Amino acid sequence: MSNNKKVNIFLLIIAVVLFIFLPRFLSGYMVRVITTIFMYAVIAQGMNIMSGYMGYLPFGNAMFFGIGAYVTAIGMSKGLPFLVVVPLAAITAILFSILLGLPVLRLRGHYFAIATIGMSAAILSVVKNATEITGGAMGTTLPIIDKDPSIVYNYFYLAMFGLMVITTLSLYFIIKSRFGFGIRSIKANEEAAISMGINTTYHKVVAWAISALFTSIAGALYAYWMSFIAPDEVFDVMIAVNTVVIMLIGGAGSILGPIIGAFIIELFAEVAWSAFLEYHLAALGIIIIIIVFFVPKGVSGTIADFIKRKKIRARKRVSI
Amino acid sequence: MGLQMLMNATLLGGLYALMGIGFSLQWGISGIINLSYGAMVVLGSYISLEFFNFFHIDPFISMIMSGAILFVIGAIIYRGLLQPFLKGGIVFTLILTFAVRLIVENIILKVWSADYRTIRLAYAGSNFQLGDVYIPLTKFLTFITAGILIYLTYLFMMNTKIGKGIQAVALDKEGAQAVGMDVEKMYMINFALGTALAGLTGSLWASIYSFSPHLLGPLVGKVFIIAILGGLGNIWGAAAGGLLLGFAETAGASFLGSQWQEAIGMVIMVSVLLWRPYGLMGKKFFG
């Protein structure tokens, strides 16, 4: 078993090294596509900790993406350097998640999901209307890095990749920790968790703050990368929808699931955009239905099931 | 001025009330948050548009057709897509109904394009006066029709065998099953009834306002607010919620500016969720 684990870690390190050197062999366009994939993987991990592990679906999580993007845009327009602005964006998002989370996380199931959608829509409309600060519905620009575009895109590729690796590793250690068992117990049975003496409010709020942290940093990087953001784009419900689909196909409640899902969905979206230009919405809708029907546990869940079944079969053979 | 505003709010609220009831029934009784609800409303508008363009049928008559068509569509969606995944939890129903929305949106864009459409009725310009208050005729007719439809829905739920069955299922699923009721059929009829109400609303909407695929998202936001305000699965609650939203939007638009309309609605919804999660009307009506 431990030998198996060592092999897995070794394979993962090889994959990381491969991804670091990958941009050298790819066109600028593909580098951008893969950067987007990393970004979605980060947002999906933020969704994963809440929904996959804790059983609370934060359908309005795009608000932290938007907050991250807008704090970065506003901060940089005031002349602050990017590396100062990112922590500011993260802190703002965490503050929002705690202030909103304390009341809203009392709600369960449907009600929580709907309340987060409502808050996201409310924040969107504030951002749209506070024209003096945010630039309003027309959007706002960020300073452009004065270097060759291909070098800049490589920077963002590596930054987004780094963020994804850090996010995934942190999630791994969080889930293995005492705190992680706490949030998983909430998914299993919240009443039982309370009666076991787990401070569920604390666990839920901290989990959402962690989710907000990852999502907002992805938003901050996105804003600097695009150098132009508009409210309808960074607070878009579609971000949350894509993220849920990614989490589902990868396998909710697994560490590598969101990364696998992000690759499958985004690469498919690239194909769909070029092949069915006029039908890409319907294509996405049909893909969602197919995924839900045929791999409801996601790729990683299905593979795990397959392995389990194989093992059981092997054990039966021995007993006979 | 004040009275005129009150009248506008009431007329708008009547339509919202009808729109909210279908969503509220689907959520409260069948347990499905139907993100494709806005798409169903707009689809109803386009069905009426086609009947108007080809056969010159008034939306007030063709709404029966759009209601019937959407009833069938709703039944198919429930049986084919949603029923197998009800046990999978909220993630599945949300994402599946969103997939339906995407497909319908794509169909609408392809068939009717993204332009705003209107149905120009011959009597659209006429209005009458009540004291100092002007009442446009079409809006008045819409309000009355919406009221009648809400009352019919109520009568259906209270007096027919199927309606009583739906209530029974909402009250106690296991109990209903134990006395030999086809629970899944009741859920399906309830869901289809909800989409039919969406279609009816769409036809009425088409007789007074212009419509386009851009409405899909905002309409879902509105029905969320109405359903939460009224309490889920509660017909009169949703009706009151619709009127309340009509008032909140009209008042908000004139005091703060129309760009804050959406934010006002959302803030009201989240507040109600936190303080009165069963809606302003108190307990659930069914169950």
Interface residues (C-beta under 8 A of the other chain):
Chain A: S51 L57 F59 P103 V104 R106 L107 G109 H110 Y111 A113 I114 A115 I117 G118 M119 A121 A122 S125 V126 K128 N129 V237 V241 V244 V245 L248 A252 E278 Y279 H280 L281 A282 L284 G285 I286 I288 I289 V292 F293 P296
Chain B: W27 I33 L81 P84 F85 G88 I90 V91 F92 L94 I95 L96 F98 A99 V100 R101 L102 I103 E105 N106 I107 L109 K110 G217 G221 F224 I225 I228 Q259 W260 E262 A263 M266 V267 M269 V270 L273 L274 P277
